[in-house]
Amino acid sequence: MGAPLDGIRVIDWTHVLAGPACAYMLAQLGAEVIKVERPGRGDAMRHRGGSDRDAAAAGMSTAYRTQGAGKQSIAIDLETREGHAVFSRLLERADVLVENHRPATLQRLGLSETHTRAINPRLIHCAMTGYGRGNAMSDAPAYDVNIQAISGLMALTGTRTTGPLRTGAPVIDYATALAGALGVLSALLARHTSGAGRFVDVSMLETAFTLMGSTIADYRLTGIAPQPRGNTANSRSPASGVFACAEGQISLGVNEQAQFEALCRALSRPELAADPRFTTAAARDENRGALADVLVHVLQSKSADHWEETLLAAGVPCARLRSLPEALELPAATHRAFATRGPGGFAGLPFGADGPASDHPPPPLGADTRAVLRALSYSDADIADLVARGAVGTT
């Protein structure tokens, strides 16, 4: 069977993380992805992020390579008339445009959703911005860290002592990438019936809100503003959260009555389940301090490794706190080869375990300019002229 997006051509006119990651996900589904960058320096993410400074200086940072594989690279100066014409020809023959530029930039370049629809009525135009269209913040610039701050997510993270904390990874960027890919897929499905393209308006802020859906619903229905709870579980169950052990820490997810009773047996404290203070969820909530004291005392008697093995065997949801290197060695990671099953041997999609749709490594800037232009019916003389005029760049 072919990949789901075989025969679909995507123009990736994006930068930084969210947009490139969205196009990378589409490449993993079999789409042909052509990344458009400005000549000279290309996507700014080529030169920053990650720990390999030499690679970043050469325009191949780890942050760029993470979602740069499975794509072709063409360098076009959209500020030039000739470069704009090349880009328009790309769009004429494309199925999808993924971009993450501010509306004012698109309008200035004559590449807003109105312009692209005129160029190709069947085009799926996926726009990824901080705050979406149709509001006073539509043109405000935003990165992941800004959205974490403004959305309320940071205010929920940490404790009253630490104050707000950003998550340890750019989760809004990657969640926005998933949202964009979902939007593109739904638009392609609709086009199959209607024959018409669509505009997919993806908001990073709304993506953050989506990740906090149950928290937002709780606030809207109760009027009680959420507070940071540190490592306490979102369920607010006193038997859930992260607890220190003799060595390491263990995360417990004990939310149901049967789970609590299994926990008591596994801890060799079956009498806790019959203690009037803990027999019901309401009683445990009322006496959460006393229950926490008991759990801390018992869990600190042995290592987190011991408790993880013991509790999982008893059917208690739990996990030992791990570092990223440790997590990548878990059977669920190694057996499914997540970290290496994507294009070029990079990270894959979080579903399925098929091989990559493409083994194309992350390309240097403009590595495919000539090949892409030839496929667009430009002659070698045309290409030489475009290069001489600075409208396109090659390696």
QUIWORA-V517633 format. One record per pair of residues at least 12 apart in sequence whose ideal C-beta (glycine too) atoms are under 8 Angstrom apart, sorted by sequence separation. I is the first residue (numbers start at 1). J is the second residue. D is the distance in Angstrom with one decimal. If there is no record, write none. Layout:
i:I j:J d:D
i:I j:J d:D
This chain:
i:23 j:35 d:7.0
i:47 j:59 d:6.1
i:49 j:61 d:5.3
i:50 j:62 d:3.1
i:99 j:111 d:7.9
i:113 j:125 d:5.0
i:130 j:142 d:2.8
i:154 j:166 d:5.8
i:240 j:252 d:5.4
i:261 j:273 d:4.7
i:308 j:320 d:4.4
i:338 j:350 d:7.4
i:341 j:353 d:6.8
i:344 j:356 d:7.5
i:10 j:23 d:5.8
i:46 j:59 d:4.2
i:48 j:61 d:6.1
i:49 j:62 d:6.7
i:50 j:63 d:4.8
i:129 j:142 d:7.5
i:187 j:200 d:5.4
i:239 j:252 d:6.1
i:240 j:253 d:5.3
i:260 j:273 d:6.6
i:277 j:290 d:5.9
i:278 j:291 d:5.8
i:307 j:320 d:7.7
i:341 j:354 d:7.7
i:343 j:356 d:4.8
i:370 j:383 d:5.8
i:373 j:386 d:7.2
i:46 j:60 d:6.5
i:47 j:61 d:6.2
i:49 j:63 d:2.9
i:113 j:127 d:6.7
i:153 j:167 d:7.4
i:186 j:200 d:8.0
i:240 j:254 d:5.4
i:277 j:291 d:7.3
i:341 j:355 d:6.5
i:342 j:356 d:5.6
i:343 j:357 d:7.0
i:344 j:358 d:7.7
i:345 j:359 d:7.7
i:369 j:383 d:7.9
i:20 j:35 d:7.5
i:46 j:61 d:5.8
i:48 j:63 d:6.7
i:49 j:64 d:7.4
i:149 j:164 d:7.6
i:239 j:254 d:3.8
i:240 j:255 d:6.0
i:305 j:320 d:6.2
i:341 j:356 d:6.1
i:343 j:358 d:4.5
i:344 j:359 d:6.3
i:10 j:26 d:5.2
i:45 j:61 d:6.6
i:74 j:90 d:7.9
i:130 j:146 d:7.0
i:184 j:200 d:6.1
i:239 j:255 d:7.8
i:304 j:320 d:4.3
i:337 j:353 d:6.9
i:343 j:359 d:6.5
i:344 j:360 d:6.2
i:345 j:361 d:8.0
i:346 j:362 d:7.9
i:10 j:27 d:7.4
i:42 j:59 d:6.3
i:130 j:147 d:6.3
i:149 j:166 d:7.7
i:183 j:200 d:3.9
i:237 j:254 d:6.1
i:304 j:321 d:6.8
i:336 j:353 d:4.7
i:343 j:360 d:5.9
i:344 j:361 d:4.2
i:8 j:26 d:7.5
i:41 j:59 d:7.6
i:45 j:63 d:5.2
i:46 j:64 d:4.4
i:148 j:166 d:5.3
i:235 j:253 d:7.6
i:237 j:255 d:4.8
i:260 j:278 d:7.5
i:344 j:362 d:6.1
i:45 j:64 d:4.9
i:97 j:116 d:6.0
i:148 j:167 d:6.6
i:153 j:172 d:7.6
i:183 j:202 d:5.8
i:215 j:234 d:7.7
i:233 j:252 d:7.8
i:272 j:291 d:8.0
i:373 j:392 d:7.0
i:180 j:200 d:7.0
i:214 j:234 d:7.5
i:231 j:251 d:7.9
i:233 j:253 d:6.4
i:235 j:255 d:4.7
i:239 j:259 d:7.8
i:5 j:26 d:6.2
i:10 j:31 d:4.7
i:12 j:33 d:5.3
i:14 j:35 d:7.8
i:43 j:64 d:6.4
i:106 j:127 d:7.8
i:145 j:166 d:5.8
i:151 j:172 d:7.8
i:239 j:260 d:5.6
i:8 j:30 d:7.3
i:9 j:31 d:7.0
i:10 j:32 d:6.8
i:12 j:34 d:6.6
i:13 j:35 d:8.0
i:15 j:37 d:7.9
i:180 j:202 d:4.8
i:233 j:255 d:7.6
i:272 j:294 d:6.6
i:8 j:31 d:4.4
i:9 j:32 d:4.8
i:10 j:33 d:4.6
i:11 j:34 d:5.6
i:12 j:35 d:4.3
i:13 j:36 d:4.5
i:20 j:43 d:7.0
i:148 j:171 d:8.0
i:179 j:202 d:5.4
i:257 j:280 d:7.6
i:369 j:392 d:5.5
i:5 j:29 d:4.3
i:6 j:30 d:4.6
i:8 j:32 d:7.0
i:9 j:33 d:8.0
i:10 j:34 d:7.1
i:12 j:36 d:6.7
i:87 j:111 d:7.4
i:103 j:127 d:7.9
i:148 j:172 d:5.9
i:239 j:263 d:6.3
i:257 j:281 d:6.8
i:260 j:284 d:7.3
i:369 j:393 d:6.5
i:370 j:394 d:5.9
i:4 j:29 d:4.8
i:5 j:30 d:4.2
i:9 j:34 d:7.1
i:11 j:36 d:6.2
i:20 j:45 d:7.0
i:84 j:109 d:7.2
i:91 j:116 d:5.9
i:145 j:170 d:7.8
i:147 j:172 d:4.8
i:269 j:294 d:7.4
i:369 j:394 d:4.5
i:3 j:29 d:5.9
i:4 j:30 d:5.8
i:5 j:31 d:4.0
i:84 j:110 d:7.0
i:94 j:120 d:6.8
i:97 j:123 d:5.9
i:99 j:125 d:7.7
i:101 j:127 d:7.9
i:103 j:129 d:7.3
i:144 j:170 d:4.1
i:176 j:202 d:6.3
i:366 j:392 d:7.5
i:369 j:395 d:7.8
i:3 j:30 d:2.4
i:16 j:43 d:7.5
i:92 j:119 d:6.0
i:95 j:122 d:7.3
i:96 j:123 d:7.2
i:97 j:124 d:7.1
i:99 j:126 d:7.3
i:100 j:127 d:7.3
i:102 j:129 d:6.6
i:144 j:171 d:7.6
i:366 j:393 d:4.5
i:2 j:30 d:6.7
i:15 j:43 d:4.7
i:16 j:44 d:6.8
i:17 j:45 d:6.8
i:91 j:119 d:4.8
i:92 j:120 d:5.4
i:95 j:123 d:7.1
i:96 j:124 d:4.5
i:97 j:125 d:5.0
i:98 j:126 d:4.7
i:99 j:127 d:6.0
i:100 j:128 d:4.1
i:101 j:129 d:7.9
i:144 j:172 d:4.6
i:176 j:204 d:5.0
i:179 j:207 d:5.0
i:267 j:295 d:7.9
i:365 j:393 d:7.1
i:366 j:394 d:4.8
i:367 j:395 d:5.0
i:14 j:43 d:7.7
i:15 j:44 d:5.9
i:16 j:45 d:5.3
i:91 j:120 d:5.2
i:94 j:123 d:6.3
i:95 j:124 d:6.4
i:96 j:125 d:8.0
i:97 j:126 d:6.7
i:99 j:128 d:7.3
i:100 j:129 d:6.6
i:144 j:173 d:4.5
i:269 j:298 d:6.2
i:366 j:395 d:4.9
i:15 j:45 d:6.4
i:79 j:109 d:7.7
i:96 j:126 d:6.6
i:98 j:128 d:7.2
i:103 j:133 d:6.7
i:365 j:395 d:6.5
i:42 j:73 d:7.6
i:78 j:109 d:5.6
i:88 j:119 d:5.4
i:173 j:204 d:7.9
i:176 j:207 d:4.6
i:179 j:210 d:7.3
i:267 j:298 d:5.0
i:364 j:395 d:5.0
i:91 j:123 d:6.1
i:172 j:204 d:5.7
i:175 j:207 d:5.0
i:267 j:299 d:7.8
i:35 j:68 d:7.4
i:42 j:75 d:6.7
i:78 j:111 d:7.4
i:175 j:208 d:7.6
i:40 j:75 d:7.7
i:103 j:138 d:5.5
i:104 j:139 d:4.9
i:172 j:207 d:6.2
i:175 j:210 d:7.4
i:35 j:71 d:4.6
i:37 j:73 d:6.4
i:39 j:75 d:4.2
i:102 j:138 d:7.8
i:103 j:139 d:5.7
i:172 j:208 d:5.4
i:175 j:211 d:5.9
i:33 j:70 d:6.3
i:34 j:71 d:6.9
i:35 j:72 d:6.7
i:37 j:74 d:7.5
i:38 j:75 d:6.7
i:39 j:76 d:7.3
i:102 j:139 d:5.0
i:33 j:71 d:4.3
i:34 j:72 d:4.9
i:35 j:73 d:5.0
i:36 j:74 d:5.8
i:37 j:75 d:5.4
i:38 j:76 d:7.4
i:39 j:77 d:5.5
i:33 j:72 d:7.1
i:34 j:73 d:7.9
i:35 j:74 d:7.2
i:36 j:75 d:7.9
i:37 j:76 d:7.7
i:38 j:77 d:6.3
i:102 j:141 d:6.6
i:172 j:211 d:7.7
i:32 j:72 d:7.7
i:34 j:74 d:6.0
i:36 j:76 d:5.5
i:38 j:78 d:7.5
i:171 j:211 d:7.3
i:24 j:66 d:8.0
i:27 j:69 d:7.6
i:28 j:70 d:6.6
i:24 j:67 d:3.8
i:27 j:70 d:3.5
i:252 j:295 d:7.8
i:20 j:64 d:7.8
i:23 j:67 d:7.5
i:24 j:68 d:7.4
i:27 j:71 d:6.0
i:237 j:281 d:7.4
i:266 j:310 d:5.5
i:21 j:66 d:7.8
i:24 j:69 d:7.1
i:239 j:284 d:6.7
i:266 j:311 d:5.2
i:17 j:63 d:7.3
i:21 j:67 d:4.5
i:24 j:70 d:6.4
i:238 j:284 d:5.2
i:20 j:67 d:4.5
i:24 j:71 d:7.3
i:237 j:284 d:7.5
i:238 j:285 d:6.2
i:266 j:313 d:7.6
i:20 j:68 d:6.8
i:23 j:71 d:6.8
i:128 j:176 d:6.0
i:237 j:285 d:7.9
i:263 j:311 d:7.0
i:266 j:314 d:3.8
i:236 j:285 d:7.7
i:238 j:287 d:7.9
i:250 j:299 d:6.3
i:265 j:314 d:6.5
i:17 j:67 d:7.3
i:238 j:288 d:3.5
i:266 j:316 d:5.9
i:36 j:87 d:6.7
i:263 j:314 d:7.5
i:128 j:180 d:5.3
i:239 j:291 d:6.6
i:243 j:295 d:6.0
i:244 j:296 d:6.9
i:262 j:314 d:5.0
i:238 j:291 d:5.0
i:243 j:296 d:6.1
i:262 j:315 d:5.4
i:263 j:316 d:5.1
i:36 j:90 d:7.2
i:126 j:180 d:5.4
i:151 j:205 d:5.8
i:238 j:292 d:6.2
i:245 j:299 d:5.1
i:246 j:300 d:5.6
i:250 j:304 d:4.6
i:262 j:316 d:5.2
i:150 j:205 d:7.0
i:153 j:208 d:5.5
i:244 j:299 d:7.1
i:245 j:300 d:6.0
i:246 j:301 d:6.3
i:248 j:303 d:6.0
i:249 j:304 d:5.8
i:34 j:90 d:6.7
i:152 j:208 d:7.9
i:156 j:212 d:7.3
i:239 j:295 d:6.8
i:243 j:299 d:4.9
i:244 j:300 d:6.2
i:246 j:302 d:5.5
i:247 j:303 d:4.0
i:248 j:304 d:3.2
i:259 j:315 d:7.6
i:126 j:183 d:6.0
i:147 j:204 d:4.6
i:151 j:208 d:3.7
i:245 j:302 d:6.5
i:246 j:303 d:5.3
i:247 j:304 d:6.4
i:248 j:305 d:6.7
i:250 j:307 d:5.0
i:259 j:316 d:6.0
i:126 j:184 d:5.2
i:147 j:205 d:5.9
i:151 j:209 d:6.5
i:153 j:211 d:7.2
i:245 j:303 d:5.6
i:247 j:305 d:7.4
i:250 j:308 d:6.3
i:259 j:317 d:6.7
i:12 j:71 d:6.2
i:153 j:212 d:6.5
i:156 j:215 d:6.9
i:245 j:304 d:4.2
i:252 j:311 d:7.6
i:34 j:94 d:7.9
i:124 j:184 d:5.8
i:144 j:204 d:7.6
i:147 j:207 d:7.8
i:148 j:208 d:7.0
i:152 j:212 d:7.0
i:126 j:187 d:7.6
i:147 j:208 d:5.3
i:151 j:212 d:7.4
i:245 j:306 d:7.8
i:250 j:311 d:7.7
i:142 j:204 d:6.0
i:245 j:307 d:6.0
i:254 j:316 d:6.4
i:124 j:187 d:4.4
i:142 j:205 d:7.9
i:254 j:317 d:6.9
i:31 j:95 d:7.9
i:124 j:188 d:6.1
i:164 j:228 d:7.4
i:252 j:316 d:7.2
i:253 j:317 d:3.6
i:31 j:96 d:7.3
i:252 j:317 d:7.2
i:253 j:318 d:6.6
i:252 j:318 d:5.2
i:124 j:191 d:6.8
i:160 j:227 d:7.7
i:251 j:318 d:6.2
i:133 j:201 d:5.1
i:160 j:228 d:6.5
i:162 j:230 d:7.8
i:250 j:318 d:5.8
i:251 j:319 d:4.9
i:122 j:191 d:6.5
i:132 j:201 d:5.4
i:159 j:228 d:5.6
i:250 j:319 d:7.4
i:251 j:320 d:7.6
i:26 j:96 d:7.1
i:132 j:202 d:7.3
i:156 j:226 d:5.8
i:158 j:228 d:5.2
i:159 j:229 d:7.6
i:250 j:320 d:5.8
i:251 j:321 d:6.4
i:132 j:203 d:3.3
i:156 j:227 d:7.9
i:157 j:228 d:6.4
i:159 j:230 d:4.1
i:249 j:320 d:7.3
i:250 j:321 d:7.1
i:26 j:98 d:7.4
i:125 j:197 d:6.9
i:127 j:199 d:7.0
i:131 j:203 d:5.8
i:156 j:228 d:5.7
i:158 j:230 d:6.7
i:248 j:320 d:5.8
i:249 j:321 d:4.2
i:122 j:195 d:6.9
i:124 j:197 d:5.5
i:125 j:198 d:7.5
i:127 j:200 d:6.9
i:129 j:202 d:7.3
i:130 j:203 d:7.3
i:131 j:204 d:7.3
i:132 j:205 d:7.1
i:155 j:228 d:6.8
i:156 j:229 d:8.0
i:248 j:321 d:6.2
i:13 j:87 d:7.8
i:122 j:196 d:6.8
i:123 j:197 d:4.4
i:124 j:198 d:5.7
i:125 j:199 d:5.1
i:126 j:200 d:4.1
i:127 j:201 d:5.8
i:128 j:202 d:4.4
i:129 j:203 d:6.6
i:130 j:204 d:5.0
i:131 j:205 d:5.2
i:132 j:206 d:6.3
i:23 j:98 d:4.9
i:121 j:196 d:6.4
i:122 j:197 d:4.8
i:125 j:200 d:6.8
i:127 j:202 d:6.6
i:129 j:204 d:7.0
i:130 j:205 d:6.4
i:22 j:98 d:5.5
i:121 j:197 d:5.8
i:124 j:200 d:6.5
i:126 j:202 d:6.5
i:128 j:204 d:7.2
i:120 j:197 d:6.8
i:11 j:90 d:5.4
i:19 j:98 d:6.0
i:242 j:321 d:6.6
i:11 j:91 d:6.4
i:19 j:99 d:6.7
i:117 j:197 d:6.4
i:19 j:100 d:3.7
i:18 j:100 d:6.1
i:98 j:180 d:6.6
i:117 j:199 d:7.5
i:11 j:94 d:4.8
i:9 j:93 d:6.7
i:10 j:94 d:6.9
i:13 j:97 d:6.5
i:14 j:98 d:5.8
i:16 j:100 d:7.3
i:9 j:94 d:4.8
i:10 j:95 d:6.8
i:11 j:96 d:7.0
i:13 j:98 d:7.0
i:14 j:99 d:5.8
i:15 j:100 d:6.7
i:9 j:95 d:5.2
i:10 j:96 d:4.4
i:11 j:97 d:4.8
i:12 j:98 d:5.4
i:13 j:99 d:4.3
i:14 j:100 d:4.8
i:98 j:184 d:7.1
i:113 j:199 d:4.5
i:8 j:95 d:4.7
i:9 j:96 d:7.3
i:10 j:97 d:7.7
i:11 j:98 d:7.1
i:8 j:96 d:6.6
i:10 j:98 d:6.2
i:13 j:101 d:7.5
i:96 j:184 d:5.6
i:96 j:188 d:7.3
i:95 j:188 d:7.1
i:22 j:126 d:7.1
i:22 j:128 d:6.7
i:19 j:128 d:5.3
i:18 j:128 d:5.6
i:67 j:177 d:7.9
i:14 j:128 d:7.3
i:18 j:144 d:7.5
i:16 j:143 d:7.1
i:17 j:144 d:6.9
i:21 j:173 d:6.7
i:25 j:177 d:6.2
i:29 j:181 d:8.0
i:17 j:170 d:5.8
i:21 j:174 d:5.8
i:24 j:177 d:7.7
i:25 j:178 d:7.1
i:18 j:172 d:7.7
i:22 j:176 d:7.5
i:18 j:173 d:4.3
i:22 j:177 d:4.2
i:26 j:181 d:5.9
i:17 j:173 d:4.0
i:18 j:174 d:7.3
i:21 j:177 d:3.6
i:22 j:178 d:7.8
i:25 j:181 d:4.4
i:16 j:173 d:7.5
i:17 j:174 d:7.2
i:18 j:176 d:4.2
i:19 j:177 d:7.5
i:22 j:180 d:3.8
i:26 j:184 d:6.4
i:18 j:177 d:5.1
i:22 j:181 d:5.3
i:17 j:177 d:7.5
i:19 j:180 d:7.5
i:18 j:180 d:7.2
i:22 j:184 d:7.5
i:10 j:184 d:8.0
i:8 j:188 d:6.9
i:5 j:188 d:7.9
i:18 j:204 d:6.8
i:70 j:342 d:7.2
i:71 j:343 d:7.8
i:69 j:342 d:6.6
i:70 j:343 d:2.8
i:69 j:343 d:4.0
i:70 j:344 d:6.3
i:69 j:344 d:3.0
i:69 j:345 d:7.6
i:69 j:346 d:5.1
i:65 j:344 d:7.8
i:67 j:346 d:7.6
i:66 j:346 d:6.2
i:65 j:346 d:6.9
i:66 j:347 d:6.8
i:90 j:372 d:7.7
i:93 j:376 d:6.9
i:70 j:356 d:7.0
i:90 j:376 d:6.8
i:70 j:357 d:7.1
i:86 j:373 d:7.1
i:89 j:376 d:5.1
i:70 j:358 d:4.1
i:72 j:360 d:7.4
i:69 j:358 d:7.5
i:71 j:360 d:6.7
i:70 j:360 d:5.2
i:73 j:363 d:4.1
i:75 j:365 d:5.7
i:86 j:376 d:7.4
i:69 j:360 d:6.2
i:71 j:362 d:7.7
i:72 j:363 d:6.4
i:73 j:364 d:6.9
i:75 j:366 d:3.7
i:69 j:361 d:5.7
i:71 j:363 d:6.6
i:73 j:365 d:5.9
i:74 j:366 d:6.6
i:86 j:378 d:7.9
i:69 j:362 d:4.8
i:73 j:366 d:5.9
i:68 j:362 d:3.4
i:73 j:367 d:5.0
i:74 j:368 d:5.8
i:75 j:369 d:5.6
i:68 j:363 d:7.1
i:72 j:367 d:7.5
i:73 j:368 d:5.4
i:74 j:369 d:4.7
i:72 j:368 d:3.7
i:73 j:369 d:7.5
i:65 j:362 d:4.3
i:64 j:362 d:6.6
i:74 j:372 d:4.6
i:72 j:371 d:7.2
i:74 j:373 d:7.4
i:72 j:372 d:6.0
i:86 j:386 d:6.8
i:60 j:362 d:6.6
i:83 j:386 d:7.8
i:60 j:364 d:7.0
i:82 j:386 d:5.8
i:59 j:364 d:6.8
i:86 j:391 d:6.6
i:59 j:365 d:5.8
i:86 j:392 d:6.4
i:82 j:389 d:5.5
i:83 j:391 d:4.1
i:80 j:389 d:6.8
i:82 j:391 d:3.7
i:83 j:392 d:6.5
i:80 j:390 d:6.6
i:81 j:391 d:8.0
i:80 j:391 d:4.7
i:77 j:390 d:6.0
i:28 j:342 d:5.6
i:77 j:391 d:5.5
i:28 j:343 d:6.3
i:76 j:391 d:6.9
i:77 j:392 d:7.1
i:27 j:343 d:5.6
i:76 j:392 d:5.4
i:77 j:393 d:7.6
i:75 j:392 d:5.9
i:76 j:393 d:7.8
i:24 j:342 d:7.4
i:74 j:392 d:7.1
i:75 j:393 d:3.4
i:24 j:343 d:7.3
i:46 j:365 d:6.9
i:75 j:394 d:7.0
i:28 j:348 d:6.5
i:29 j:349 d:7.6
i:28 j:349 d:5.2
i:42 j:365 d:4.0
i:25 j:349 d:6.2
i:41 j:365 d:7.7
i:42 j:366 d:7.7
i:31 j:357 d:8.0
i:39 j:365 d:7.8
i:30 j:357 d:4.2
i:39 j:366 d:6.8
i:28 j:356 d:6.5
i:29 j:357 d:6.5
i:30 j:358 d:7.9
i:35 j:363 d:7.6
i:37 j:365 d:5.8
i:28 j:357 d:5.8
i:37 j:366 d:7.5
i:27 j:357 d:6.7
i:28 j:358 d:7.9
i:27 j:358 d:5.9
i:34 j:368 d:7.4
i:34 j:372 d:5.9
i:39 j:390 d:6.9
i:5 j:357 d:7.8
i:39 j:392 d:6.7
i:40 j:393 d:6.6
i:3 j:357 d:4.2
i:39 j:393 d:3.0
